[in-house]
Amino acid sequence: MEGMAGQKSSLTWAVNIAALLLVVLWTIPTLGLFVSSFRDRDQIAASGWWKSFSAAEQTGFVRTGTDDDATQDGALYVLEGNVVTEGQTLTAWGTSARAPAEFAPGDTTTIEDGWELTVAEDGSYRLTSAQPFDMSRGERIFTTTTVPPKFTTDNYRQVLTADGLGRAFMNTMTVTIPATIIPILIAAFAAYALAWMQFPGRALLTAAVVGLLVVPLQVALIPLLRFHNEIGIGKGYLGIWLAHTGFGLPLAVYLLRNYMAGLPREVIESARVDGATEFQIFRRIILPLSFPALASFAIFQFLWVWNDLLVATVFLGNTREQLVMTAMLREMMGSRGGEWEILATSAFISILVPLIVFFAMQRYLVRGLLAGSVKGG
């Protein structure tokens, strides 16, 4: 029969396809953000990231010189120059905004007052007239050019050398590390008590923890800040540590309690028969076996606190000395938030540390799973 031990389920292919689709849905936008971080503002505005690996088409215009720049070649007055810059290839040109690609490179056209304009394939133009030029502004030449793929590290240089970024990084580390460790310590004790200790009201406390999971943190921000001010904490590191601890505890207790409740009862009962105290059982048995759950929550909490902007703004402040990474990057993007190249670059700089933490904890997570396995008798 399908689904029995030792037999492969017929739904395995559906699970694999669903997992593949989830990976693709997450990977493609991330890849696009990564590619965009190496493009400048004009390239991002002109084309999508998927076109960055092929030549991009650009339109624009340049002006010829004026009558002061003209030279005389026999009976003709001549203006010469070039309509392309280094790396550009001219594909078409024109003399009006309505038809910017009317002529091909090498063509000649006659414009006002009998002037003849020729634009060569290399972008050099030659404007000739039998009479002296009389214009204070040059004639516009509209161009259509192709530009080869171009990537730059200027965005990263701008972000990494921004004034105050180092201080913001240290502020973020100062907020994130304690705000990750404190809730884990408190939640581990609480989860053990709710899972393995008998006391009145345990079921009500468990239900209260589940209920707190659905409370939006935005509802509690202002009341909690007012409470901090009333008891003298104010805005500072202690206040934001307590805030993140309070917001993270319900999920931490819920996850750890469910995991600890599933541990083998025989192991814990045997330790109690041998005379182990509750604290010894917790420290020597529960914690080592619960390391996978502890590592999982540590990853979630670290990512949440590291990427947080709202809680940091409310409980830490907006002065230059108090800005965290997310607030610093927000300031760099400007008031209108139109610097997409800075946004893409900042995103990858800000996720560097979380990626390191994730892969490091993933290794210990696997080790904890193996160490916490219980062999059958």
FIPADREN-512205 format. One record per residue (C-alpha): residue number from 1; residue in one letter; x, y, z. Coordinates in Angstrom, 3 decimals. Example, Ala and Ser with C-alpha at 12.3 -4.5 7.8 and 13.67 -1.06 7.14 Angstrom:
FIPADREN-512205
SITE/num/residuo/u/v/w
SITE/1/A/12.300/-4.500/7.800
SITE/2/S/13.670/-1.060/7.140
//
This chain:
FIPADREN-512205
SITE/num/residuo/u/v/w
SITE/1/M/0.000/0.000/0.000
SITE/2/E/1.151/3.506/-0.775
SITE/3/G/2.284/5.663/2.139
SITE/4/M/3.415/2.705/4.269
SITE/5/A/6.902/2.533/5.768
SITE/6/G/9.547/1.684/3.218
SITE/7/Q/7.373/2.726/0.247
SITE/8/K/7.529/5.975/-1.691
SITE/9/S/4.390/8.078/-1.700
SITE/10/S/2.841/8.974/-5.054
SITE/11/L/2.614/12.608/-3.891
SITE/12/T/6.386/12.992/-3.641
SITE/13/W/6.558/14.580/-7.082
SITE/14/A/3.957/17.183/-6.084
SITE/15/V/5.943/18.072/-2.965
SITE/16/N/9.132/18.397/-5.019
SITE/17/I/7.450/20.631/-7.586
SITE/18/A/5.952/22.839/-4.853
SITE/19/A/9.361/23.164/-3.180
SITE/20/L/10.954/24.029/-6.532
SITE/21/L/8.342/26.708/-7.215
SITE/22/L/8.913/28.262/-3.790
SITE/23/V/12.661/28.348/-4.398
SITE/24/V/12.157/29.985/-7.801
SITE/25/L/9.697/32.548/-6.422
SITE/26/W/12.218/33.603/-3.778
SITE/27/T/15.362/33.342/-5.891
SITE/28/I/14.342/35.350/-8.964
SITE/29/P/13.527/38.625/-7.128
SITE/30/T/16.662/38.226/-5.023
SITE/31/L/18.757/37.716/-8.148
SITE/32/G/17.167/40.791/-9.721
SITE/33/L/17.955/42.861/-6.643
SITE/34/F/21.543/41.612/-6.666
SITE/35/V/22.054/42.461/-10.352
SITE/36/S/20.451/45.890/-9.863
SITE/37/S/22.898/46.659/-7.072
SITE/38/F/25.675/46.780/-9.705
SITE/39/R/23.785/49.073/-12.111
SITE/40/D/23.570/52.849/-12.035
SITE/41/R/20.407/54.916/-11.812
SITE/42/D/20.093/55.539/-15.555
SITE/43/Q/20.389/51.843/-16.388
SITE/44/I/17.767/50.886/-13.795
SITE/45/A/15.383/53.528/-15.151
SITE/46/A/15.968/52.531/-18.788
SITE/47/S/15.548/48.755/-18.629
SITE/48/G/14.807/45.808/-16.382
SITE/49/W/17.544/43.824/-14.669
SITE/50/W/17.001/40.858/-17.002
SITE/51/K/18.211/43.031/-19.892
SITE/52/S/21.416/44.041/-18.129
SITE/53/F/23.390/41.154/-19.667
SITE/54/S/22.728/42.299/-23.237
SITE/55/A/23.310/45.587/-25.028
SITE/56/A/20.824/48.241/-23.919
SITE/57/E/19.205/50.755/-26.252
SITE/58/Q/19.235/54.390/-25.211
SITE/59/T/17.748/57.514/-26.753
SITE/60/G/18.779/61.098/-26.256
SITE/61/F/19.983/64.169/-28.038
SITE/62/V/23.038/66.380/-28.301
SITE/63/R/23.465/69.889/-29.582
SITE/64/T/25.849/70.991/-32.265
SITE/65/G/28.196/73.880/-31.741
SITE/66/T/27.119/77.486/-32.330
SITE/67/D/28.265/80.010/-34.893
SITE/68/D/31.265/80.805/-32.681
SITE/69/D/32.498/77.204/-33.115
SITE/70/A/32.216/77.150/-36.911
SITE/71/T/35.219/76.823/-39.170
SITE/72/Q/35.490/77.665/-42.853
SITE/73/D/36.334/74.966/-45.381
SITE/74/G/36.609/76.629/-48.746
SITE/75/A/33.249/78.216/-49.507
SITE/76/L/31.470/76.295/-46.740
SITE/77/Y/31.066/77.011/-43.070
SITE/78/V/31.431/73.800/-41.040
SITE/79/L/30.479/72.595/-37.574
SITE/80/E/31.870/69.240/-36.490
SITE/81/G/31.609/67.076/-33.400
SITE/82/N/30.456/63.709/-32.106
SITE/83/V/27.069/62.573/-30.839
SITE/84/V/28.166/59.434/-28.975
SITE/85/T/30.354/58.814/-25.978
SITE/86/E/32.853/56.061/-25.349
SITE/87/G/31.299/52.599/-25.519
SITE/88/Q/28.141/53.701/-27.368
SITE/89/T/27.229/52.486/-30.856
SITE/90/L/25.000/54.678/-33.027
SITE/91/T/22.047/52.816/-34.605
SITE/92/A/19.841/55.697/-35.779
SITE/93/W/19.520/59.455/-35.599
SITE/94/G/17.083/62.245/-36.401
SITE/95/T/16.521/65.994/-36.263
SITE/96/S/13.115/66.136/-34.528
SITE/97/A/11.577/64.661/-31.388
SITE/98/R/8.732/63.210/-33.468
SITE/99/A/11.126/61.116/-35.555
SITE/100/P/14.277/60.598/-33.470
SITE/101/A/15.331/57.536/-35.515
SITE/102/E/14.477/58.815/-39.003
SITE/103/F/17.934/58.368/-40.496
SITE/104/A/20.533/55.641/-40.464
SITE/105/P/24.202/56.303/-39.685
SITE/106/G/25.923/57.730/-42.750
SITE/107/D/22.809/59.467/-44.118
SITE/108/T/22.680/63.159/-45.011
SITE/109/T/19.677/65.426/-44.603
SITE/110/T/18.925/69.076/-45.314
SITE/111/I/17.555/71.195/-42.504
SITE/112/E/16.642/74.881/-42.228
SITE/113/D/18.344/77.510/-44.417
SITE/114/G/19.841/74.823/-46.650
SITE/115/W/22.121/73.404/-43.988
SITE/116/E/23.291/69.863/-44.669
SITE/117/L/23.831/67.491/-41.772
SITE/118/T/25.646/64.189/-41.993
SITE/119/V/26.111/61.792/-39.078
SITE/120/A/28.620/58.988/-39.673
SITE/121/E/28.558/55.488/-38.206
SITE/122/D/31.168/56.407/-35.600
SITE/123/G/28.912/59.213/-34.353
SITE/124/S/30.832/62.106/-35.850
SITE/125/Y/28.642/64.741/-37.416
SITE/126/R/29.300/67.433/-40.008
SITE/127/L/26.966/70.407/-40.424
SITE/128/T/27.711/72.598/-43.438
SITE/129/S/26.256/75.866/-44.765
SITE/130/A/27.039/78.156/-47.648
SITE/131/Q/26.294/81.136/-45.411
SITE/132/P/27.662/81.911/-41.920
SITE/133/F/25.709/80.243/-39.134
SITE/134/D/23.446/82.512/-37.136
SITE/135/M/22.372/80.664/-33.979
SITE/136/S/23.010/81.160/-30.281
SITE/137/R/22.131/77.541/-29.488
SITE/138/G/23.197/74.493/-31.427
SITE/139/E/20.878/72.328/-33.499
SITE/140/R/19.546/69.248/-31.733
SITE/141/I/20.548/65.845/-33.063
SITE/142/F/18.461/62.996/-31.640
SITE/143/T/20.290/59.719/-31.288
SITE/144/T/19.466/56.078/-30.738
SITE/145/T/22.440/54.157/-29.395
SITE/146/T/23.244/50.765/-27.939
SITE/147/V/25.383/50.430/-24.857
SITE/148/P/27.199/47.208/-23.935
SITE/149/P/26.492/45.605/-20.542
SITE/150/K/28.082/47.665/-17.810
SITE/151/F/28.325/46.998/-14.105
SITE/152/T/29.778/49.209/-11.423
SITE/153/T/30.794/48.958/-7.776
SITE/154/D/30.228/52.663/-7.169
SITE/155/N/26.954/51.924/-5.394
SITE/156/Y/28.715/49.739/-2.829
SITE/157/R/31.484/52.300/-2.447
SITE/158/Q/28.916/55.017/-1.786
SITE/159/V/27.060/52.972/0.820
SITE/160/L/30.110/51.541/2.591
SITE/161/T/31.861/54.898/2.826
SITE/162/A/28.773/56.780/4.004
SITE/163/D/29.346/58.860/7.096
SITE/164/G/27.967/57.133/10.181
SITE/165/L/27.494/53.670/8.662
SITE/166/G/30.056/52.088/10.995
SITE/167/R/28.323/53.564/14.025
SITE/168/A/24.959/52.348/12.723
SITE/169/F/26.388/48.850/12.303
SITE/170/M/27.605/48.795/15.912
SITE/171/N/24.241/50.135/17.104
SITE/172/T/22.490/47.326/15.248
SITE/173/M/24.769/44.701/16.764
SITE/174/T/24.232/46.206/20.221
SITE/175/V/20.474/45.940/19.758
SITE/176/T/20.299/42.573/18.002
SITE/177/I/22.536/40.313/20.100
SITE/178/P/20.905/40.962/23.515
SITE/179/A/17.429/41.090/21.922
SITE/180/T/18.067/37.580/20.581
SITE/181/I/19.644/36.022/23.672
SITE/182/I/17.296/37.425/26.356
SITE/183/P/14.025/36.004/24.969
SITE/184/I/15.659/32.611/24.363
SITE/185/L/16.813/32.404/27.988
SITE/186/I/13.419/33.393/29.396
SITE/187/A/11.410/31.323/26.922
SITE/188/A/13.454/28.162/27.547
SITE/189/F/12.651/28.215/31.278
SITE/190/A/8.995/29.062/30.642
SITE/191/A/8.605/26.396/27.954
SITE/192/Y/10.059/23.703/30.228
SITE/193/A/7.710/24.670/33.029
SITE/194/L/4.667/24.613/30.728
SITE/195/A/5.694/21.304/29.165
SITE/196/W/6.889/19.183/32.115
SITE/197/M/6.018/20.800/35.438
SITE/198/Q/2.626/20.427/37.095
SITE/199/F/1.164/23.547/38.690
SITE/200/P/-2.264/25.237/38.844
SITE/201/G/-3.131/27.426/35.860
SITE/202/R/-0.685/25.834/33.437
SITE/203/A/-3.344/25.377/30.750
SITE/204/L/-4.479/28.991/31.124
SITE/205/L/-0.927/30.262/30.770
SITE/206/T/-0.443/28.161/27.642
SITE/207/A/-3.666/29.557/26.172
SITE/208/A/-2.554/33.098/27.047
SITE/209/V/0.734/32.561/25.217
SITE/210/V/-1.136/31.374/22.117
SITE/211/G/-3.466/34.365/22.374
SITE/212/L/-0.567/36.809/22.505
SITE/213/L/0.651/35.526/19.136
SITE/214/V/-2.212/37.279/17.358
SITE/215/V/-1.753/40.683/19.015
SITE/216/P/-0.230/43.170/16.500
SITE/217/L/2.899/44.737/17.935
SITE/218/Q/1.905/48.099/16.421
SITE/219/V/-0.968/48.265/18.914
SITE/220/A/1.426/48.034/21.850
SITE/221/L/4.140/50.445/20.668
SITE/222/I/2.807/53.737/22.045
SITE/223/P/1.413/52.358/25.337
SITE/224/L/4.680/50.527/25.949
SITE/225/L/6.745/53.630/25.187
SITE/226/R/4.613/55.680/27.604
SITE/227/F/5.116/53.011/30.251
SITE/228/H/8.891/53.121/29.706
SITE/229/N/8.872/56.874/30.118
SITE/230/E/6.816/56.683/33.303
SITE/231/I/9.167/54.214/35.008
SITE/232/G/12.281/56.101/33.880
SITE/233/I/13.598/53.810/31.128
SITE/234/G/12.889/56.241/28.289
SITE/235/K/14.468/55.749/24.917
SITE/236/G/17.626/53.684/24.954
SITE/237/Y/19.101/50.235/24.586
SITE/238/L/17.395/48.847/27.685
SITE/239/G/14.002/49.918/26.406
SITE/240/I/14.446/48.379/22.969
SITE/241/W/15.839/45.141/24.480
SITE/242/L/12.763/44.824/26.655
SITE/243/A/10.471/45.670/23.741
SITE/244/H/11.956/43.048/21.425
SITE/245/T/11.958/40.538/24.275
SITE/246/G/8.274/41.138/24.922
SITE/247/F/7.348/40.928/21.251
SITE/248/G/9.398/37.763/20.691
SITE/249/L/8.508/35.810/23.840
SITE/250/P/5.063/34.471/22.788
SITE/251/L/6.439/32.821/19.651
SITE/252/A/9.539/31.579/21.479
SITE/253/V/7.550/30.036/24.331
SITE/254/Y/5.055/28.499/21.920
SITE/255/L/7.704/26.903/19.695
SITE/256/L/9.919/25.666/22.519
SITE/257/R/7.005/24.381/24.610
SITE/258/N/5.658/22.302/21.707
SITE/259/Y/9.125/20.925/20.979
SITE/260/M/9.931/20.089/24.607
SITE/261/A/6.542/18.434/25.098
SITE/262/G/7.441/15.995/22.327
SITE/263/L/10.683/14.825/23.948
SITE/264/P/10.752/11.225/25.289
SITE/265/R/9.027/11.086/28.656
SITE/266/E/11.054/8.020/29.655
SITE/267/V/14.300/9.983/29.688
SITE/268/I/12.930/12.683/31.974
SITE/269/E/11.200/10.209/34.304
SITE/270/S/14.394/8.181/34.589
SITE/271/A/16.321/11.316/35.564
SITE/272/R/13.771/12.120/38.254
SITE/273/V/13.991/8.565/39.618
SITE/274/D/17.775/8.963/39.799
SITE/275/G/17.291/12.048/41.985
SITE/276/A/17.913/14.823/39.455
SITE/277/T/16.373/18.180/40.277
SITE/278/E/14.197/20.082/37.809
SITE/279/F/17.051/22.470/37.072
SITE/280/Q/19.462/19.590/36.439
SITE/281/I/16.959/17.946/34.107
SITE/282/F/16.492/21.229/32.290
SITE/283/R/20.207/21.985/31.977
SITE/284/R/21.584/18.507/31.216
SITE/285/I/18.755/16.868/29.279
SITE/286/I/16.177/19.343/27.975
SITE/287/L/18.547/22.012/26.659
SITE/288/P/20.816/19.634/24.668
SITE/289/L/17.815/17.843/23.156
SITE/290/S/16.075/21.153/22.392
SITE/291/F/19.012/22.739/20.622
SITE/292/P/17.363/22.451/17.154
SITE/293/A/14.355/24.451/18.356
SITE/294/L/16.575/26.968/20.149
SITE/295/A/18.682/27.454/17.020
SITE/296/S/15.586/27.841/14.833
SITE/297/F/14.101/30.550/17.025
SITE/298/A/17.487/32.262/17.319
SITE/299/I/17.593/32.549/13.523
SITE/300/F/14.053/33.943/13.351
SITE/301/Q/14.592/36.424/16.166
SITE/302/F/17.966/37.600/14.856
SITE/303/L/16.554/38.222/11.378
SITE/304/W/13.528/40.026/12.798
SITE/305/V/15.528/42.344/15.052
SITE/306/W/18.285/42.975/12.493
SITE/307/N/15.804/44.032/9.812
SITE/308/D/13.560/45.995/12.153
SITE/309/L/12.994/49.699/11.580
SITE/310/L/9.706/50.490/13.322
SITE/311/V/10.570/49.314/16.837
SITE/312/A/14.033/50.881/16.625
SITE/313/T/12.561/54.201/15.563
SITE/314/V/10.063/54.225/18.438
SITE/315/F/12.242/52.962/21.286
SITE/316/L/15.727/54.119/20.271
SITE/317/G/15.293/57.480/18.568
SITE/318/N/16.365/59.130/15.327
SITE/319/T/19.516/60.997/16.302
SITE/320/R/22.650/60.327/14.297
SITE/321/E/24.267/58.511/17.220
SITE/322/Q/21.265/56.199/17.715
SITE/323/L/20.491/55.146/14.141
SITE/324/V/20.532/51.435/13.354
SITE/325/M/21.412/50.047/9.914
SITE/326/T/17.878/50.130/8.539
SITE/327/A/17.374/53.725/9.669
SITE/328/M/20.768/54.748/8.283
SITE/329/L/19.992/53.230/4.897
SITE/330/R/16.610/54.959/4.918
SITE/331/E/18.353/58.304/5.422
SITE/332/M/20.736/57.561/2.548
SITE/333/M/17.889/56.885/0.129
SITE/334/G/16.608/60.425/0.456
SITE/335/S/13.241/61.849/1.303
SITE/336/R/11.611/60.631/-1.899
SITE/337/G/13.147/57.154/-1.896
SITE/338/G/13.976/57.295/-5.609
SITE/339/E/17.555/56.037/-5.400
SITE/340/W/16.809/52.463/-6.442
SITE/341/E/20.471/51.652/-6.946
SITE/342/I/21.142/52.569/-3.308
SITE/343/L/18.146/50.520/-2.173
SITE/344/A/19.367/47.407/-4.000
SITE/345/T/22.915/47.797/-2.721
SITE/346/S/21.799/48.502/0.829
SITE/347/A/19.626/45.407/0.828
SITE/348/F/22.579/43.115/0.159
SITE/349/I/24.852/44.875/2.599
SITE/350/S/22.215/44.593/5.323
SITE/351/I/21.607/40.863/4.746
SITE/352/L/25.285/39.932/4.858
SITE/353/V/25.384/39.407/8.627
SITE/354/P/22.031/37.535/8.762
SITE/355/L/23.293/35.203/6.040
SITE/356/I/26.431/34.463/8.051
SITE/357/V/24.325/33.785/11.151
SITE/358/F/21.918/31.567/9.217
SITE/359/F/24.568/29.325/7.692
SITE/360/A/26.492/29.123/10.961
SITE/361/M/23.382/28.178/12.937
SITE/362/Q/22.298/25.753/10.245
SITE/363/R/25.443/23.713/10.840
SITE/364/Y/24.820/23.592/14.571
SITE/365/L/21.163/22.849/13.908
SITE/366/V/22.055/19.635/12.067
SITE/367/R/24.504/18.706/14.811
SITE/368/G/21.812/19.283/17.422
SITE/369/L/19.361/17.088/15.524
SITE/370/L/21.848/14.226/15.453
SITE/371/A/22.850/14.671/19.089
SITE/372/G/19.217/14.804/20.228
SITE/373/S/18.143/11.577/18.547
SITE/374/V/16.992/8.751/20.811
SITE/375/K/17.843/5.226/19.877
SITE/376/G/15.239/2.546/20.283
SITE/377/G/15.841/-0.196/22.814
//
